[in-house]
Amino acid sequence: MANKQYGGWYWQPDQNKALRWWGTDSAGKDIYTSGDEPGKQQSVSNLSSGLGDVGSGSYMGYDLGTLSTKIQDTRTQLQNLSGELDGFQTRRYDEEYSKAGLNKTKDEIAALDASIASEKNVRDESVSKVRKNPGYSAATITGETGEVQRLAGSKINNLIEERNAKAQTYNATLGEITQKVAMEAQGKEAKLNNLRYDLQYFGGLLDSYSKTRSAELSATKEEERWEKEFELKLYGAQTDRMRAGSDGGGTYAKQQVKDAFGNVVGFFDATSGKTTLYQEASQQPQTTTVNEGDLRTEIRNAWKTGLTADQLKTNLSNVTTDKGKNASQVIDEEWQLKTQPGVMGFLRRLFTPGV
């Protein structure tokens, strides 16, 4: 599990397609999907087509330079958006608060609260003076205090109604601003998560590219080393035979020359240093059995030299594989892999080295 890249694409032979890996469930079973992470929003970028649209004629179906640019651009966007989200809600709240004029409304509410308190003090002082007047009778005091309270109460109630109306408007506008800023922040958080998924996905592709390229280079170096050793051994064998022939004054048998599949196609004369190829094929051609993996490698190398499927079928008409297939069947399968269109063809070639 540790070798898998989170969000990376992996070929599933039993389903004949590539799926994305998202870790394991509680039972330890791998979690794969054909696209998005389970329960997560899809990335803003269109990842469904892989990197099939970034160029043609490049290694493994995509261009390394373009992939690197995409990674750098995504990382830059991620850093910029992360910085923008730092204190975002506070800044936007202050902007909308000021734009709606809520500072003024809040001051007006405070002024009305002060007026209400002042009117209540005036009322209470007036009632107290009336009650303390020694010249007033009980009936006069009752009448005077009732009139003071009626007039003051009417004015105070008007101020309270005005204050409550402004407070209601203030609270409603404040709620709208809070909701608006929260939704904007959620949208930016979602975009930030999408950029993170993009960066993981592109990083997975780059990791797959690096591993495949490294394996290919190692295989190429090993093949070159083997070829050099083979040439040296062949040259040494030929030199030894020539020396043996000249020292003994006798003759020796000519060496057979075989093709890649073991068929004798001519002979090498060490004395003259010439190779003679047979012009006519045998009347009863032999059937040659080869390893299927080696045959597929030869076929893929032949594509690079410009040979067509029909030409290969003619050249390998007498070849069968160790798995019971004839060469024509293998050539048809490789040709289908090479020319299969769409995302599936891209993914099959992506995970098949040498195509």
C-alpha positions as CSV (number, residue, x, y, z in Angstrom):
1,M,0.0,0.0,0.0
2,A,2.9,2.4,0.8
3,N,4.1,2.3,-2.8
4,K,0.8,3.6,-4.2
5,Q,0.3,7.4,-4.8
6,Y,-2.8,8.9,-3.2
7,G,-5.1,9.8,-6.1
8,G,-2.8,8.0,-8.6
9,W,-4.0,5.9,-11.6
10,Y,-3.4,2.1,-11.5
11,W,-4.2,-0.5,-14.1
12,Q,-6.7,-3.1,-13.1
13,P,-6.3,-6.2,-15.3
14,D,-9.5,-7.9,-14.1
15,Q,-11.5,-4.9,-15.2
16,N,-9.3,-4.0,-18.2
17,K,-9.1,-0.3,-17.3
18,A,-7.2,2.1,-15.0
19,L,-8.7,3.3,-11.7
20,R,-7.7,5.9,-9.1
21,W,-6.5,4.7,-5.7
22,W,-7.8,6.4,-2.5
23,G,-6.3,4.3,0.3
24,T,-8.0,1.4,2.1
25,D,-11.3,0.9,4.0
26,S,-11.7,-0.3,7.6
27,A,-11.3,-3.9,6.4
28,G,-8.0,-3.1,4.7
29,K,-9.5,-3.4,1.2
30,D,-8.2,-1.0,-1.5
31,I,-10.5,1.8,-2.5
32,Y,-10.6,2.5,-6.3
33,T,-12.9,4.8,-8.4
34,S,-12.9,5.8,-12.0
35,G,-12.5,9.5,-11.3
36,D,-13.4,11.5,-8.2
37,E,-12.4,10.7,-4.6
38,P,-15.4,9.2,-2.8
39,G,-17.4,11.9,-1.1
40,K,-15.3,14.7,-2.6
41,Q,-16.0,17.3,-5.2
42,Q,-14.3,16.9,-8.6
43,S,-11.4,19.2,-9.3
44,V,-12.0,22.4,-11.2
45,S,-9.6,21.2,-13.9
46,N,-10.9,18.6,-16.3
47,L,-8.9,15.5,-15.3
48,S,-11.1,12.9,-16.9
49,S,-9.0,12.9,-20.1
50,G,-5.7,12.5,-18.3
51,L,-3.0,14.4,-20.2
52,G,-4.1,13.3,-23.6
53,D,-4.6,16.9,-24.7
54,V,-1.2,18.3,-23.8
55,G,0.6,17.3,-26.9
56,S,1.2,14.5,-29.4
57,G,4.3,12.6,-30.5
58,S,5.7,12.8,-27.0
59,Y,6.9,10.1,-24.6
60,M,4.2,7.9,-23.2
61,G,1.5,10.0,-24.6
62,Y,2.2,13.3,-22.7
63,D,4.8,16.0,-22.7
64,L,7.0,16.3,-19.6
65,G,7.5,20.0,-20.1
66,T,3.8,20.7,-20.2
67,L,3.2,18.5,-17.2
68,S,5.9,20.4,-15.2
69,T,4.2,23.7,-16.2
70,K,0.8,22.4,-15.0
71,I,2.3,21.4,-11.7
72,Q,4.0,24.8,-11.2
73,D,0.9,26.7,-12.2
74,T,-1.3,24.7,-9.9
75,R,1.2,25.2,-7.0
76,T,1.3,28.9,-7.6
77,Q,-2.5,29.2,-7.6
78,L,-2.6,27.1,-4.5
79,Q,-0.2,29.4,-2.7
80,N,-2.0,32.6,-3.9
81,L,-5.4,31.3,-2.8
82,S,-4.0,30.1,0.6
83,G,-2.7,33.7,1.2
84,E,-6.0,35.2,0.1
85,L,-7.9,33.1,2.6
86,D,-5.8,34.3,5.5
87,G,-8.1,36.8,7.2
88,F,-10.5,36.7,4.3
89,Q,-13.8,36.6,6.3
90,T,-12.8,39.5,8.5
91,R,-11.8,41.7,5.6
92,R,-15.0,40.9,3.6
93,Y,-17.2,41.4,6.7
94,D,-15.7,44.8,7.3
95,E,-16.2,45.8,3.6
96,E,-19.8,44.7,3.4
97,Y,-20.5,46.2,6.8
98,S,-19.2,49.6,5.7
99,K,-20.8,49.4,2.3
100,A,-24.3,48.8,3.9
101,G,-23.9,51.8,6.2
102,L,-24.4,49.8,9.3
103,N,-21.9,52.0,11.2
104,K,-24.3,54.9,10.8
105,T,-27.3,52.8,11.7
106,K,-25.6,51.5,14.9
107,D,-24.8,55.2,15.9
108,E,-28.5,56.2,15.3
109,I,-29.7,53.3,17.5
110,A,-27.3,54.3,20.2
111,A,-28.5,57.9,20.0
112,L,-32.2,56.8,20.3
113,D,-31.3,54.7,23.3
114,A,-29.8,57.8,24.9
115,S,-32.9,59.9,24.1
116,I,-35.2,57.3,25.6
117,A,-33.2,57.2,28.8
118,S,-33.1,61.0,28.9
119,E,-36.9,61.3,28.4
120,K,-37.5,58.7,31.2
121,N,-35.3,60.8,33.5
122,V,-37.2,64.0,32.7
123,R,-40.5,62.2,33.3
124,D,-39.4,60.8,36.7
125,E,-38.0,64.2,37.8
126,S,-41.3,66.0,36.9
127,V,-43.4,63.4,38.7
128,S,-41.1,63.8,41.8
129,K,-41.4,67.6,41.8
130,V,-45.2,67.4,41.6
131,R,-45.4,65.0,44.5
132,K,-43.1,67.1,46.7
133,N,-45.0,70.3,46.1
134,P,-46.6,71.2,49.6
135,G,-49.2,73.3,48.1
136,Y,-50.8,70.5,46.0
137,S,-53.6,68.5,47.4
138,A,-53.8,64.8,46.8
139,A,-56.2,65.2,44.0
140,T,-54.0,67.8,42.3
141,I,-51.0,65.6,42.7
142,T,-52.8,62.7,41.1
143,G,-54.0,64.7,38.2
144,E,-50.6,66.4,37.6
145,T,-48.6,63.2,37.7
146,G,-51.0,61.4,35.4
147,E,-50.7,64.2,32.8
148,V,-46.9,64.2,33.0
149,Q,-46.7,60.4,32.6
150,R,-49.1,60.5,29.7
151,L,-47.2,63.1,27.7
152,A,-43.8,61.6,28.5
153,G,-45.0,58.0,27.8
154,S,-46.3,59.0,24.4
155,K,-42.9,60.6,23.4
156,I,-40.9,57.7,24.9
157,N,-43.0,55.1,23.1
158,N,-42.5,56.8,19.7
159,L,-38.7,56.8,20.4
160,I,-38.8,53.1,21.3
161,E,-40.7,52.2,18.1
162,E,-38.2,54.1,16.0
163,R,-35.3,52.5,17.8
164,N,-36.8,49.0,17.3
165,A,-37.4,49.5,13.6
166,K,-33.8,50.6,13.1
167,A,-32.5,47.6,15.1
168,Q,-34.6,45.2,13.1
169,T,-33.1,46.6,9.8
170,Y,-29.6,46.5,11.3
171,N,-29.9,42.8,12.4
172,A,-31.4,41.7,9.1
173,T,-28.7,43.3,7.1
174,L,-26.0,42.0,9.4
175,G,-27.4,38.5,9.0
176,E,-27.3,38.8,5.2
177,I,-23.7,40.0,5.3
178,T,-22.6,37.2,7.5
179,Q,-24.2,34.6,5.3
180,K,-22.8,36.1,2.1
181,V,-19.2,36.2,3.5
182,A,-19.5,32.6,4.8
183,M,-20.6,31.4,1.3
184,E,-17.8,33.2,-0.4
185,A,-15.3,31.6,2.0
186,Q,-16.8,28.2,1.4
187,G,-16.4,28.6,-2.3
188,K,-12.8,29.6,-2.0
189,E,-12.2,26.6,0.4
190,A,-13.7,24.3,-2.2
191,K,-11.5,25.7,-4.9
192,L,-8.5,25.3,-2.7
193,N,-9.3,21.7,-2.1
194,N,-9.7,21.2,-5.9
195,L,-6.3,22.6,-6.5
196,R,-4.8,20.3,-3.9
197,Y,-6.4,17.3,-5.7
198,D,-5.0,18.6,-9.0
199,L,-1.5,18.9,-7.5
200,Q,-1.8,15.3,-6.2
201,Y,-3.0,14.0,-9.5
202,F,-0.3,15.7,-11.6
203,G,2.3,14.6,-9.0
204,G,1.2,11.0,-9.4
205,L,1.6,11.2,-13.2
206,L,5.0,12.7,-12.8
207,D,6.0,10.0,-10.4
208,S,4.7,7.3,-12.8
209,Y,6.6,9.0,-15.6
210,S,9.9,9.1,-13.6
211,K,9.6,5.4,-12.6
212,T,8.8,4.3,-16.1
213,R,11.6,6.4,-17.7
214,S,14.1,5.2,-15.1
215,A,13.2,1.6,-15.8
216,E,13.4,2.2,-19.5
217,L,16.9,3.8,-19.3
218,S,18.1,0.9,-17.1
219,A,16.8,-1.6,-19.6
220,T,18.5,0.3,-22.5
221,K,21.8,0.4,-20.7
222,E,21.7,-3.3,-19.9
223,E,20.8,-4.1,-23.6
224,E,23.7,-2.0,-24.9
225,R,26.1,-3.7,-22.4
226,W,24.9,-7.1,-23.5
227,E,25.3,-6.2,-27.2
228,K,28.8,-5.0,-26.6
229,E,29.8,-8.2,-24.8
230,F,28.2,-10.3,-27.5
231,E,30.1,-8.4,-30.2
232,L,33.4,-8.9,-28.3
233,K,32.8,-12.6,-27.8
234,L,31.9,-13.1,-31.5
235,Y,34.9,-11.2,-32.6
236,G,37.1,-13.2,-30.3
237,A,35.6,-16.5,-31.5
238,Q,36.2,-15.5,-35.1
239,T,39.8,-14.5,-34.5
240,D,40.5,-17.7,-32.7
241,R,39.1,-19.8,-35.5
242,M,41.1,-17.8,-38.1
243,R,44.3,-18.3,-36.1
244,A,43.6,-22.0,-35.7
245,G,43.0,-22.4,-39.5
246,S,46.2,-20.5,-40.4
247,D,48.4,-22.3,-37.8
248,G,47.2,-25.8,-38.8
249,G,47.2,-25.1,-42.5
250,G,43.9,-26.9,-42.7
251,T,40.3,-25.9,-43.2
252,Y,37.4,-25.5,-40.8
253,A,33.7,-25.5,-41.1
254,K,31.9,-22.3,-42.0
255,Q,29.8,-20.7,-39.2
256,Q,26.0,-20.7,-39.6
257,V,24.2,-17.3,-39.5
258,K,20.8,-17.3,-37.8
259,D,18.1,-14.7,-37.5
260,A,16.6,-13.5,-34.2
261,F,14.4,-16.6,-34.0
262,G,17.0,-19.3,-34.7
263,N,16.4,-19.8,-38.4
264,V,19.6,-20.5,-40.5
265,V,19.7,-17.7,-43.1
266,G,23.4,-18.1,-44.4
267,F,27.0,-18.7,-43.3
268,F,30.1,-16.7,-42.3
269,D,33.5,-17.5,-43.8
270,A,36.1,-16.5,-41.3
271,T,38.9,-16.8,-43.9
272,S,37.5,-14.2,-46.2
273,G,35.6,-12.3,-43.5
274,K,32.4,-12.4,-45.7
275,T,28.9,-13.4,-44.8
276,T,26.8,-15.1,-47.4
277,L,23.0,-15.2,-47.1
278,Y,20.9,-17.9,-48.7
279,Q,18.8,-16.5,-51.6
280,E,16.1,-19.1,-51.6
281,A,14.0,-20.1,-48.6
282,S,13.8,-23.7,-47.6
283,Q,11.0,-25.7,-49.3
284,Q,9.8,-26.8,-45.9
285,P,10.0,-23.9,-43.6
286,Q,10.5,-24.7,-39.9
287,T,8.2,-23.3,-37.2
288,T,10.1,-21.4,-34.6
289,T,8.8,-21.1,-31.0
290,V,9.8,-18.0,-29.1
291,N,9.0,-16.3,-25.8
292,E,5.9,-14.2,-26.2
293,G,7.3,-11.3,-24.1
294,D,10.4,-11.2,-26.4
295,L,8.2,-11.3,-29.5
296,R,6.2,-8.4,-28.3
297,T,9.3,-6.4,-27.6
298,E,10.6,-7.1,-31.1
299,I,7.2,-6.0,-32.6
300,R,7.2,-2.7,-30.6
301,N,10.8,-2.0,-31.8
302,A,9.7,-2.8,-35.4
303,W,6.9,-0.1,-35.1
304,K,9.7,2.5,-34.4
305,T,11.5,1.5,-37.6
306,G,8.3,2.1,-39.7
307,L,7.3,-1.5,-40.4
308,T,3.6,-2.2,-40.9
309,A,1.6,-5.0,-39.4
310,D,1.3,-6.8,-42.8
311,Q,5.1,-6.7,-43.3
312,L,5.7,-8.1,-39.8
313,K,3.1,-10.9,-40.5
314,T,5.0,-11.8,-43.7
315,N,8.4,-11.8,-41.9
316,L,7.2,-13.8,-38.9
317,S,4.8,-16.2,-40.7
318,N,6.5,-19.3,-39.2
319,V,6.8,-18.0,-35.6
320,T,4.7,-19.2,-32.7
321,T,4.9,-18.2,-29.0
322,D,5.5,-20.4,-26.0
323,K,1.9,-19.7,-25.1
324,G,0.5,-21.3,-28.2
325,K,-0.2,-18.1,-30.2
326,N,1.0,-17.5,-33.7
327,A,2.8,-14.3,-34.6
328,S,-0.1,-12.9,-36.5
329,Q,-2.3,-12.9,-33.4
330,V,0.3,-11.2,-31.3
331,I,0.9,-8.6,-34.1
332,D,-2.9,-7.8,-34.3
333,E,-3.0,-7.4,-30.5
334,E,0.0,-5.0,-30.5
335,W,-1.4,-3.0,-33.4
336,Q,-4.7,-2.6,-31.6
337,L,-2.8,-1.4,-28.5
338,K,-0.8,1.1,-30.6
339,T,-3.8,2.6,-32.4
340,Q,-6.6,2.4,-29.9
341,P,-8.2,5.9,-29.7
342,G,-9.6,7.8,-26.7
343,V,-8.8,7.9,-23.0
344,M,-8.7,4.1,-22.7
345,G,-6.1,3.8,-25.4
346,F,-4.0,6.5,-23.8
347,L,-4.1,4.8,-20.4
348,R,-3.3,1.3,-21.9
349,R,-0.2,2.8,-23.6
350,L,0.7,4.8,-20.5
351,F,1.0,1.6,-18.4
352,T,2.6,-0.5,-21.2
353,P,6.4,0.4,-21.5
354,G,7.8,0.5,-25.0
355,V,4.6,1.0,-26.9
